[in-house]
Amino acid sequence: MATAETKGRRARILVVDDSSLVRLYYLSALEKAGFVVEQAINGIEATEKVLDQDFDVLIVDVNMPGMDGISFVKDLRRRNEDVAALPVLMITTEAGEQDFADARAAGANYYLVKPVSEADLIRHVSALAGWAR
């Protein structure tokens, strides 16, 4: 398994999903793999956290109240260079070709369809964390 460290410290992951069950599943798997995990319930809360803290990877759902994942990623990509460059793993129940195209156009690095196994989650997050600053 890839390391959960980047630049000599544990990689920090922000999980953005309105489902507490999904957030807890990701939190458990990622912490067990050695990552430090923060949570947000929608794009609005995630924006506040990204502007206030350093993260190495963002895991983002599409369908959320307040600000959906596509809008969040589009907004993120328009911000300053450090924030705009954050790797994004979008994980959602939306499985259509247009959903995938919308996520890529918004700036998502990877797009997975729920449910996602712990192994797939860790593999994708580890790869993205390796690309982080």
N, C-alpha and C positions, 0 to 999 in steps of 0.2 A: 504494500500500500504506500502511496505517496505520503510525504511528510506533511504535517499540518503547520509547518513553520515557514516563515518567509522573512528573510533578512534577520535571522537569529531570534525571532520572536514568534509566538503562536499566531497564526493567521486569524484575523477577525472577520466574521461573517455577519451580515444583516439579513435576517429572514423577514420578508414582507408578505404577509398573508392574513386575511381576516378570520380564518378558521383557527381557533385555539388548538384544536386537535392536530391539525397539520403542523402548526408552529412547534408544538411539543414533540411531535415525531421527528422533525428536522433537528430540533435542539438536542434531543437525546442522541441521535445518530452522529451528529457533528461533534458534540462535546466528547462522546466516546472515542472519536477519531482524533481528538486533540485540538480541535478548533475552539476559539472563543466566540460565543454566539450572542447577538442582541436580536431583539424582535421589534416589529412594527406592525400595526393592524391595517395600514393602508398607505398610499403614496404620500399623503400629507404628513403623517407621522414619520415616514421614512425620510422624506426630504429634510425635516428638522434634524433627524439623527445624522444623516450624511453630512450636513453642513456643520455639525457640532463635533463629530467624532471621525476617526480614521477607520476605514474598512478596507478589506482586501477583495471581498466578493459580496455581491448582492444576489439573493435568491428572491425572485419576485413572482407573485401570482398575477393573473390578468384581471379577474373579476373581483373587485373590492369596492366597498362604498367610499364616498368622499373623493378619492382619486384612484382610478384604476391603474393597473400595472403598465399598460401601454403609454398612458399619459405621463406617468411617473418617469419612465425610461426616456421618453422624448424630452421632458423637462430636464432631466439629469444630463443628457447629452448636449444641452444648450448652455450649461453652466461653465465655470472656470475649468481650466485644463485638468487639474487634479481630480476633481469630482467627475468630470465628463469621461475620463478614462477608466473609471471603475468597471471591472468585468461584471456582467449581468447574466445570471442563469435564470431564465424564465421557466417556471414549472406551473402548468395549468391543466384544467380538464378540457380546454378547447383544442380540438385535434384537426381542424380543417386546414386546407392549404392556405386559405386567406388569413387565418389566424397566425399561422407560421410566418407568412409574408409580412403581416402587420408588425409582428414582434421583431423581425429582422430589420424592417424599415425604421422602426423606433430606435434600434441600436442594441438589441439583445445579442449576446455572444453565442449562447446556446438556448435551445428550446426543447423542453421535455414535457411529455404528457403524463399526468397523474393516472394511476399511482406510480410512484418511483421507488425502486428498491433502495435500501440503505447503501448497497454496493455501488449502484449507479450514481446516487447522490454524492457519495464520498469521492468517487472517481472524477466526476465533472467539477466539483468544487475544488478538489486538489489541483486539477489541471489549470483552472482559472486562477487559483491562488498563486501558482507558479508564474503567472503573467503579471501579477500585481506589482506595484511600485516597490 
